[in-house]
Amino acid sequence: MTRLVLTRHGQSQWNLENRFTGWVDVDLTDRGIAQARRGGELLKEAGFKPGFACASRLKRAIRTLWIALEGVDRVWIPVEKTWLLNERHYGALTGLSKAETVAKHGQKLVNIWRRSYNTPPPALAPDDERHPRFDDRYADLDPTQLPGAESLALTLNRVKRYFNAALAPRLHAGENILVSAHGNSLRALVKMLFNLSEQEIVRIEIPTANPLMIELDGLKPVSVRYLDGARARPVPPIKQAA
């Protein structure tokens, strides 16, 4: 079976501060580095040997990927960094703490922005200095492609583009792949792979730096597990064909 491993970056500084991070390029904490190192150890224990790896363009995911590849002694394999795997863009909420946001907008509205599938938070204006069109990481892109805010549905649209173009052909060819990304971009991949409903995916949480190993027959999941059972969330359900 082909193996696809999804790993969320280790704890970042803004995770620690409980802030909406999105596309802000926040680094890992010491704990996040230790989590990423443990993730690499788990991959080695599982005998995972990726032939290709990819990450977002954000350093917390890139650094987690580097550490994981060191753990399995595969730093030499091809690696791609793509904005299409970036975290969901939290728009005008970016940088605010969860408590500040609730105090300003109310718990009900914040819950909708955080947990609904289709409703994005308030968007950044195109001339806002926090807008990604002013970030050198995305200077090679058409600025009209870059979001001012995203829902999970919009995040899935771009993740799906990358999966279909870059990952699906490699998986069909039997190549093992390691993806290092973010809670919401990985949830988007999980929704696609496991054919989850909008109601099911909003209940899925991806823990930090706990690799989710998926064995595939073609592109169909046949088994799935978190490698660290002690910190595992419920795994996505595999739906049998009718």
Secondary structure, DSSP 8 states (H G I E B T S, - for coil): -EEEEEEE---BHHHHTTB--TTS---B-HHHHHHHHHHHHHHHHTT---SEEEE-SSHHHHHHHHHHHHHTT-TTS-EEE-GGGS----GGGTT-BHHHHHHHH-HHHHHHHHH-SS-------TT-TTSGGGSGGGTTS-GGGS-S---HHHHHHHHHHHIIIIIHHHHHTT--EEEEE-HHHHHHHHHHHHT--HHHHTT----BT--EEEEEETTEEEEEEES-GGG-----------
